[in-house]
Amino acid sequence: MGFGGILRKTRFDVAVIGGGPGGAGVSAYLSRAGLRCVVLEREEFPRPHVGESLVPSSTRVFRELDFLPKMEEAKFPRKYGAAWTVADQSNVYQMDWQGLSPDCFAAFRFAEREQEGVPQNYTYHVDRAKFDQLLLEHSEQLGTEVHFRSTVTDVDFSDPEMVRLAYTNGTPKNGKHELTARMVVDASGRRTFLGHRMDLRVRDRYFDQYALHTWFRGYDRSVMATGPNQDNYIFIHFLPLTNTWVWQIPITDDITSIGVVTQKQNFTAAAKDRPGFFWGALESRPALAEALRAAEQLRPLKDEGDYSYAMRQIAGDRFVLVGDAARFVDPIFSTGVSIALNSARFAARDILAAAETGDFRRAQFNTFESTMTRGVRNWYRFIALYYRLNVLFTAFVIDERYRLDVLKLLQGDVYDEDEPEVLSRMREIVRQVESNPKHIWHPYLGDLRADDLALTL
């Protein structure tokens, strides 16, 4: 759609495409600081969404936005830690430089490491329909103008003084609209509006995971617990299928989100019978499947795909990309909402500085771009190493020399170093294992290889 036949015009400081955590977060920061912001959200809230478990670094954003009391009032389940289980004890080992001994799980409590700016030893699991609505409403209360059922169809940067956005409203009465702003924040999620429009998006060559997920009522979470007081942990249950795992996320006291994540080739083969594939995968962990069969499935299975991609740039003259619109990495460590919130936090700082000078050229967003590129690159390296050699992750979790360094990553503190020392050490060990067919861990190398673990994009 072009810009002809528009019914009305409005001017804003910042126009945000998308009202999810990234869009709601950045608009809340900016509106609180006095900028005039508008959010154009193509759906009606509340709406269901995947990505229901947070990491502790999100708490900094909630505190800065005075949103933490609302998180507590909502009574989202508190997430005190995370655990990983495997089906075969022979597949996971403790690290002992003098020998090896088998184990079948790894677990963390967030309380083991204090985080600057995070005053509590837990984060949250969330019903995304409720969480996203609360955060966007909070932004609206701070002054953001929000338009639901509003789909952006065109963005025009040709005028050096303003950006023009065309959008359609879902009601026949309102039809086509235009607004202008000094800059645009793309928070459109995996739709990546500007990424597609500007040909910035690059598909990941290595990660091609897909997910099938639903909710269950009455599932007994203690069945798969690896220790006491873990009912509200996030659990990752590994399956015998290659690079296939199950997430287990509490949504309420009696509702649990369950998702099977697998490689695209497995997902494609199961396209004609997704329930059959879903339950067949779960049956490879009999105790898990039995407990879920005894529970009530509340929703039809939903699939999520196109998981991993990058952008050639995440900022430009009068625009920035935040959250999934900028980058998405495999969800193994529940990074999606955390990255969205932190990208909102870092973007807002640069946008406010740019607004002070009236200069919205790309150079003004260098700090945002370099910080987010560094942080997401570290997530990517961590996940790539994890898939390449699962045993190494468990070994580092158990080894007291590395445990807190790994926990720092899992807490979401990945933005302050070009490469944390623990990642360098993990990569060094992976290379040793890869180059030595006689290494005791060589048989456990995964087939998902990211040759450039540094990820240049």
Summary of the structure (lengths in Angstrom):
residues: 457
radius of gyration: 22.3
end to end distance: 31.2
largest distance: 75.0
contacts: 1545
relative contact order: 0.16
helix: 37%
strand: 24%
